[in-house]
Amino acid sequence: MVSKSDQLLIVVSILEGRHFPKRPKHMLVVEAKFDGEQLATDPVDHTDQPEFATELAWEIDRKALHQHRLQRTPIKLQCFALDPVTSAKETIGYIVLDLRTAQETKQAPKWYQLLSNKYTKFKSEIQISIALETDTKPPVDSFKAKGAPPRDGKVSAILAGLDPRDIVAVLNEEGGYHQIGPAEYCTDSFIMSVTIAFATQLEQLIPCTMKLPERQPEFFFYYSLLGNDVTNEPFNDLINPNFEPERASVRIRSSVEILRVYLALQSKLQIHLCCGDQSLGSTEIPLTGLLKKGSTEINQHPVTVEGAFTLDPPNRAKQKLAPIPVELAPTVGVSVALQREGIDSQDAFWYSALDIIFPLFIFLFLVLDAIRKFANYEEK
């Protein structure tokens, strides 16, 4: 057995990137492999300056560290572009870190250029630091990466061995919930709800060339919530749509970390305005803001994404449609909420308060919209 003071952590901090192309439909992931053990960052937006803000840690003892340094064992980082829809991984480039540069004193991070960069017109770089830290866990006999202790800001070893394709929502009919992630890690219960509260200017989505049913047409909103098709109560008037706010909810068994990755992969909720089987327009609600990296809000109170979202007609670019002024744009009011099951009474109070505030916001929005329409009518 080695002494406790001989236990170390090899810590690789993957901070941020620069000089990447923007690919809104993809995510970026960095996988790091050392001595056959692989860890990975959470997927992040594929922007020109991606923010990874992640630390990866491997356990090792001093004797094994000395041996790896003699053998010049590398730490290889591979950067991938991930398609959230198909889960396809596309190799972008790689970086090799020299273990001998890791010291027990803190050092400033450095910029490393991606080798064999697929983006040949870009000199993509990632800011990285590598250090040795004293392990505070009880001693172990040999090197072990997946047993690295959970630490603030570090990716849990739980996620390291998971394939993104395995992080999917599976209905457990007997339990009445959707499981996201392997069962052994799904220890927490959540409720996710979507409320469609109001809509305005929907007539802007009907071009003069579109033929609607001769009988009084029915319109409704449609979306898919964890694979469940949801529609609201149909209405007939696009100019003054009149429907009661409707909420759909699902129960989830998962963990905060796995759920965060899932929301990064399934980053948008698409909502359609339909007539029959035809989509007249749609909008996308960003879901990544529900569980922000490093945030613990979900442990104190429900987290929400809400507002008035613009509906765009299908194939706007192909139809060469002129842009609509903001004040005339068709919108739908949506609230998406995520909460832990069993929040205390005070949190429940504030959640109920949100249920009151959001309809008040809706009412104010509709009043202002009516005033604007009246003013336009007076001008005519």
TAKA-V903683 format. One record per residue. RES is the residue in one letter. BURIAL is # if it has 24 or more other C-alpha atoms within 12 Angstrom, else .. D_LAST is the distance of its C-alpha to the last C-alpha in whole Angstrom. Layout:
res->RES burial->BURIAL d_last->D_LAST
res->RES burial->BURIAL d_last->D_LAST
This chain:
res->M burial->. d_last->88
res->V burial->. d_last->87
res->S burial->. d_last->86
res->K burial->. d_last->83
res->S burial->. d_last->82
res->D burial-># d_last->83
res->Q burial-># d_last->80
res->L burial-># d_last->77
res->L burial-># d_last->73
res->I burial-># d_last->72
res->V burial-># d_last->68
res->V burial-># d_last->66
res->S burial-># d_last->63
res->I burial-># d_last->60
res->L burial-># d_last->57
res->E burial-># d_last->54
res->G burial-># d_last->54
res->R burial-># d_last->53
res->H burial-># d_last->52
res->F burial-># d_last->51
res->P burial-># d_last->48
res->K burial->. d_last->45
res->R burial->. d_last->45
res->P burial->. d_last->42
res->K burial->. d_last->44
res->H burial-># d_last->47
res->M burial-># d_last->49
res->L burial-># d_last->52
res->V burial-># d_last->55
res->V burial-># d_last->59
res->E burial-># d_last->62
res->A burial-># d_last->65
res->K burial-># d_last->69
res->F burial-># d_last->72
res->D burial-># d_last->75
res->G burial->. d_last->74
res->E burial-># d_last->71
res->Q burial-># d_last->68
res->L burial-># d_last->65
res->A burial-># d_last->61
res->T burial-># d_last->58
res->D burial-># d_last->55
res->P burial-># d_last->52
res->V burial-># d_last->50
res->D burial-># d_last->47
res->H burial-># d_last->47
res->T burial-># d_last->46
res->D burial-># d_last->47
res->Q burial->. d_last->49
res->P burial-># d_last->50
res->E burial-># d_last->51
res->F burial-># d_last->54
res->A burial-># d_last->55
res->T burial-># d_last->58
res->E burial-># d_last->62
res->L burial-># d_last->64
res->A burial-># d_last->68
res->W burial-># d_last->71
res->E burial-># d_last->74
res->I burial-># d_last->78
res->D burial-># d_last->81
res->R burial-># d_last->83
res->K burial->. d_last->85
res->A burial-># d_last->83
res->L burial-># d_last->81
res->H burial->. d_last->84
res->Q burial->. d_last->84
res->H burial->. d_last->81
res->R burial->. d_last->81
res->L burial->. d_last->84
res->Q burial->. d_last->83
res->R burial->. d_last->80
res->T burial->. d_last->77
res->P burial-># d_last->74
res->I burial-># d_last->71
res->K burial-># d_last->68
res->L burial-># d_last->64
res->Q burial-># d_last->62
res->C burial-># d_last->59
res->F burial-># d_last->57
res->A burial-># d_last->53
res->L burial-># d_last->52
res->D burial-># d_last->50
res->P burial-># d_last->49
res->V burial->. d_last->48
res->T burial->. d_last->51
res->S burial-># d_last->53
res->A burial->. d_last->55
res->K burial-># d_last->56
res->E burial->. d_last->56
res->T burial->. d_last->59
res->I burial-># d_last->57
res->G burial-># d_last->61
res->Y burial-># d_last->63
res->I burial-># d_last->65
res->V burial-># d_last->69
res->L burial-># d_last->70
res->D burial-># d_last->73
res->L burial-># d_last->75
res->R burial->. d_last->77
res->T burial-># d_last->74
res->A burial-># d_last->74
res->Q burial->. d_last->75
res->E burial->. d_last->75
res->T burial->. d_last->74
res->K burial->. d_last->70
res->Q burial->. d_last->69
res->A burial->. d_last->66
res->P burial->. d_last->64
res->K burial->. d_last->64
res->W burial->. d_last->61
res->Y burial-># d_last->63
res->Q burial-># d_last->61
res->L burial-># d_last->61
res->L burial-># d_last->64
res->S burial->. d_last->63
res->N burial-># d_last->59
res->K burial->. d_last->57
res->Y burial-># d_last->55
res->T burial->. d_last->57
res->K burial->. d_last->54
res->F burial->. d_last->54
res->K burial->. d_last->57
res->S burial-># d_last->56
res->E burial-># d_last->58
res->I burial-># d_last->58
res->Q burial-># d_last->59
res->I burial-># d_last->62
res->S burial-># d_last->65
res->I burial-># d_last->68
res->A burial-># d_last->71
res->L burial-># d_last->73
res->E burial-># d_last->73
res->T burial-># d_last->76
res->D burial-># d_last->75
res->T burial->. d_last->75
res->K burial->. d_last->76
res->P burial->. d_last->79
res->P burial-># d_last->81
res->V burial-># d_last->81
res->D burial->. d_last->84
res->S burial->. d_last->82
res->F burial-># d_last->79
res->K burial-># d_last->76
res->A burial-># d_last->72
res->K burial-># d_last->70
res->G burial-># d_last->72
res->A burial-># d_last->71
res->P burial-># d_last->70
res->P burial-># d_last->66
res->R burial->. d_last->65
res->D burial->. d_last->61
res->G burial-># d_last->59
res->K burial-># d_last->62
res->V burial-># d_last->61
res->S burial-># d_last->63
res->A burial-># d_last->65
res->I burial-># d_last->64
res->L burial-># d_last->61
res->A burial-># d_last->64
res->G burial-># d_last->65
res->L burial-># d_last->62
res->D burial-># d_last->60
res->P burial-># d_last->56
res->R burial->. d_last->57
res->D burial->. d_last->59
res->I burial-># d_last->56
res->V burial-># d_last->54
res->A burial-># d_last->53
res->V burial-># d_last->55
res->L burial->. d_last->55
res->N burial->. d_last->58
res->E burial->. d_last->58
res->E burial->. d_last->61
res->G burial->. d_last->59
res->G burial->. d_last->56
res->Y burial-># d_last->54
res->H burial-># d_last->54
res->Q burial-># d_last->56
res->I burial-># d_last->55
res->G burial-># d_last->58
res->P burial-># d_last->62
res->A burial->. d_last->63
res->E burial->. d_last->66
res->Y burial->. d_last->63
res->C burial-># d_last->60
res->T burial->. d_last->61
res->D burial-># d_last->58
res->S burial-># d_last->56
res->F burial-># d_last->52
res->I burial-># d_last->49
res->M burial-># d_last->46
res->S burial-># d_last->42
res->V burial-># d_last->39
res->T burial-># d_last->36
res->I burial-># d_last->33
res->A burial-># d_last->31
res->F burial-># d_last->27
res->A burial-># d_last->24
res->T burial-># d_last->21
res->Q burial-># d_last->18
res->L burial-># d_last->21
res->E burial-># d_last->19
res->Q burial-># d_last->19
res->L burial-># d_last->22
res->I burial-># d_last->22
res->P burial->. d_last->22
res->C burial->. d_last->21
res->T burial->. d_last->25
res->M burial->. d_last->26
res->K burial->. d_last->28
res->L burial->. d_last->28
res->P burial->. d_last->31
res->E burial->. d_last->30
res->R burial->. d_last->31
res->Q burial->. d_last->29
res->P burial->. d_last->29
res->E burial-># d_last->30
res->F burial-># d_last->29
res->F burial-># d_last->31
res->F burial-># d_last->32
res->Y burial-># d_last->36
res->Y burial-># d_last->38
res->S burial->. d_last->42
res->L burial-># d_last->43
res->L burial-># d_last->47
res->G burial->. d_last->47
res->N burial->. d_last->46
res->D burial->. d_last->43
res->V burial-># d_last->40
res->T burial-># d_last->37
res->N burial-># d_last->35
res->E burial->. d_last->34
res->P burial-># d_last->32
res->F burial-># d_last->28
res->N burial->. d_last->26
res->D burial->. d_last->23
res->L burial-># d_last->21
res->I burial->. d_last->18
res->N burial->. d_last->20
res->P burial-># d_last->23
res->N burial->. d_last->26
res->F burial->. d_last->29
res->E burial->. d_last->32
res->P burial-># d_last->33
res->E burial-># d_last->36
res->R burial->. d_last->39
res->A burial-># d_last->41
res->S burial-># d_last->45
res->V burial-># d_last->48
res->R burial-># d_last->51
res->I burial-># d_last->53
res->R burial-># d_last->56
res->S burial-># d_last->57
res->S burial-># d_last->57
res->V burial-># d_last->55
res->E burial-># d_last->56
res->I burial-># d_last->56
res->L burial-># d_last->52
res->R burial-># d_last->51
res->V burial-># d_last->52
res->Y burial-># d_last->51
res->L burial-># d_last->47
res->A burial-># d_last->48
res->L burial-># d_last->49
res->Q burial-># d_last->46
res->S burial-># d_last->44
res->K burial-># d_last->40
res->L burial-># d_last->39
res->Q burial-># d_last->37
res->I burial-># d_last->34
res->H burial-># d_last->32
res->L burial-># d_last->30
res->C burial-># d_last->31
res->C burial-># d_last->31
res->G burial->. d_last->34
res->D burial->. d_last->36
res->Q burial->. d_last->34
res->S burial-># d_last->32
res->L burial-># d_last->28
res->G burial-># d_last->28
res->S burial-># d_last->31
res->T burial-># d_last->31
res->E burial-># d_last->35
res->I burial-># d_last->36
res->P burial-># d_last->39
res->L burial-># d_last->42
res->T burial-># d_last->44
res->G burial-># d_last->43
res->L burial-># d_last->44
res->L burial-># d_last->48
res->K burial-># d_last->48
res->K burial-># d_last->51
res->G burial->. d_last->53
res->S burial->. d_last->51
res->T burial->. d_last->53
res->E burial->. d_last->50
res->I burial-># d_last->50
res->N burial->. d_last->54
res->Q burial->. d_last->52
res->H burial-># d_last->49
res->P burial-># d_last->46
res->V burial-># d_last->44
res->T burial-># d_last->41
res->V burial-># d_last->38
res->E burial-># d_last->34
res->G burial-># d_last->31
res->A burial-># d_last->27
res->F burial-># d_last->28
res->T burial-># d_last->26
res->L burial-># d_last->27
res->D burial-># d_last->27
res->P burial-># d_last->27
res->P burial->. d_last->31
res->N burial->. d_last->32
res->R burial->. d_last->29
res->A burial->. d_last->31
res->K burial->. d_last->33
res->Q burial->. d_last->30
res->K burial->. d_last->28
res->L burial->. d_last->25
res->A burial->. d_last->23
res->P burial->. d_last->23
res->I burial->. d_last->20
res->P burial->. d_last->18
res->V burial->. d_last->20
res->E burial->. d_last->17
res->L burial->. d_last->16
res->A burial-># d_last->20
res->P burial-># d_last->21
res->T burial-># d_last->24
res->V burial-># d_last->27
res->G burial-># d_last->29
res->V burial-># d_last->32
res->S burial-># d_last->35
res->V burial-># d_last->39
res->A burial-># d_last->42
res->L burial-># d_last->46
res->Q burial-># d_last->48
res->R burial-># d_last->52
res->E burial-># d_last->53
res->G burial->. d_last->55
res->I burial->. d_last->53
res->D burial->. d_last->55
res->S burial->. d_last->53
res->Q burial->. d_last->51
res->D burial->. d_last->50
res->A burial->. d_last->49
res->F burial->. d_last->47
res->W burial->. d_last->45
res->Y burial-># d_last->44
res->S burial->. d_last->43
res->A burial->. d_last->41
res->L burial-># d_last->39
res->D burial-># d_last->38
res->I burial->. d_last->37
res->I burial->. d_last->35
res->F burial-># d_last->33
res->P burial-># d_last->32
res->L burial->. d_last->30
res->F burial->. d_last->29
res->I burial-># d_last->27
res->F burial->. d_last->26
res->L burial->. d_last->25
res->F burial-># d_last->23
res->L burial-># d_last->21
res->V burial->. d_last->20
res->L burial->. d_last->19
res->D burial-># d_last->17
res->A burial->. d_last->15
res->I burial->. d_last->14
res->R burial->. d_last->13
res->K burial->. d_last->11
res->F burial->. d_last->10
res->A burial->. d_last->9
res->N burial->. d_last->6
res->Y burial->. d_last->5
res->E burial->. d_last->5
res->E burial->. d_last->4
res->K burial->. d_last->0
